[in-house]
């Protein structure tokens, strides 16, 4: 296994990313949340799961002010895709990958749903949508119309949870609803149940790998 720390830029944007290479033919691009970084339990163990299966992992290191969340969903997606596209182009142009996985947490699901999943470029990719912001009507509508395959996970105590989430379960998109889990997929004051929730998510992801 080899780890590269890289940065890419164009005339207006510069972004860094970590590329963990296993030598395998698959890659997983990971998009963190606003404050939920790759060292936090969910993304840490998703990374470990990918490496277990010989899947390369890219952590994209973006930082945005909290004010970004006051913008429209499409504005947020546009801002983030300017950074994300730089990384995608760089990582994919230097490596010959056969399969692509995208994993987004919270804020990181916005560009996935509103941009990547609306195009045909990555139509065969697997999408892992971890605590997406389902109360944003644009995101929910986009998911209803999507035919991408993958897994959507959210907790019933997440402030972005909606009971309509089950409408998103299709032949290609599985939906896991974790009872009493919050936006970090933690069950408050109950570490045992929190670990069980994490195990449920990892098992659901592993079935797609």
N, C-alpha and C positions, 0 to 999 in steps of 0.2 A: 504493500500500500504506500502511496506517495501523496503528499499534501502540497499543493501550490497555492500561494497567496498572490492574487493578481489584481490589477486595476486596468480599466479600459475607459476611454474617453472619446468624445467628439468635440465639436466646437462649443457646445453648451453644457455638456454633462460629463461628470467623472464618477465612476462607481467602482468599488472593490468587491471581490468575491473570493471565496475559498473553494478550491476544487480538490476534492478527495478522490484519488484515483485507485481503483482496484484492478484495473486491467480488463474489466469485463465489457460486454457489448451494450450495456444499458446505463442510463443516467437519470438521476432524479434532481430536478431543480427545485429548491426550497425557498419559499417566500415567507419571511417571518411576519409577526404582528407588529403593531406600533411599539409596544413595550415588551412583547413576548419574543425573546431572542432564541437563538439556536442552542443556548446552554440550558434553557428551561426544560423540564421533564419531557413534555410531549414531543418537541422537536428533536431533543437529544436522543430519545429512544427510537423515533422514526429514522433518524440518521443511522443509529446502530443496526436497525432492522435492514436497511438498504445495504449496508456494508456486509452484513451476514450473508446476503444473497448475491454478493459480488456486483452490486450496482454502484457506480460512481455517484458521488453527491456533490452538488454545488450549493453553497450557502451564499445568497446575495445579501450584501451588507448595505442596505439603504437606511437613511435616517430622514425623517420628516417632522416638521413641527406639528403639534397637536391641532393647530388651526386647519390643517389639511382636511380633517374630518368634517369641517363645516361646509366644505365644498360639495358640489353635486357628485354623484357616483361616477359619472362619465369624466368629470374633471380630474377626480382622484385617479381613475384608471389611466388617463392620458399622462399625468405627471409621472406615475410609477412606470409605465411602459417605456418611457424615454430612457430610464435607467436599465430596466430589465432587458430590453431589446439589445442593448450593448453587450450584456453578459451572454445572452443566448447566442448571438452571432459569433462572439469570440470563442466560446466553449465548443460550439458545434462546428465551427470552421476548422478547428485544429484537431478534431477527433471524429472518428467514424463510428457513430452510435447507431445501433439497430432499433432500439426502443427508447421512448422517453416517458418519464413520469413527472408530473407536476404536483407539488405539495404546498398548499398555502394555508396559513393560519390567520384567521381574523382579517385584518387589513390586507394581508397578502392574497386573500381570495378575490378581492375586487378586480385587479387586472386579469386574473385567471378567468373569471366568469364573464366580465364585460369586454375583454379583448381576445384572449387566447381561445376561449371556447366559442367565440362567434366567428372564428376564421376556419379555414381548411388546412392551414399549414401543418398543424399538429393534430389532425383529426384522429390519428390512431393512438394518441397519447392517453395514458391513464391519469385521471384527475383525483387528487385527494384534497377534499375541501373540509378543513378542520375549523369548526366554529365560524362558518360564514355569516355575514351580516344580513340575515334573512329578513329583518324588518325594513331594510331598504327595498322598496317595491321594485325598483329597476333590476336589482339582483335577482329577486324572486322570479320576476317575469322572464328574465334571461335563462334561468335554470329550468323553468317550465318548458321552454322552447328548445333546450339543448338536447343533443343526442350523444354527447360524449359519455364514455364509460368511466366508472370510478366509484368513489365512496364519499358520502357526506356525513359528517359527525357533528352533533350539537347536543348540549345538555338542556334539561328542562328548566334549570335556574339561570341559564344564560339570558342576559337582557336582550339578546338578538334572536331568541327562540320564538317561534310561532307554531301554534298547533297545526297550521297548514303545511308543515314540513313534509308530512306523509304524502302530499300530492306530488312530491319530487321523486318518489321512489318509482323507478322504471326498470325495464329489463336490463338497461345498461348502467344505471346509477343506483347504487344501494344507499340506504339511509339508516344510520345508527343514531338513535336518540338515547342518551345516557340520563337515567332518572336522577334528579337532584344534583346534577353536575353544573358548575358555573362556567363562565367564559374561558377559564383555564382548564376546563374539564376536571376540576377538583370537586369533590364532595366535601363541603365545608366541615371542618373539625372532625373529619372521619378519614384518617389516612388509609385504613384498610380498604374502604370502599373506593377511595381515589385510585389506589393501585389496581383494583379490580376494573375500574373504568378504563385505565390506561391499557390494561391487558386486553380488554374487549376491543379497543381501537386497534391495537397492534395486530390482533388476530384477524380483524376485518381487512386490514391492509395486506397482511400476508397472503390472504386468499386471492389477492389480485396480482401478486408478483410471480 
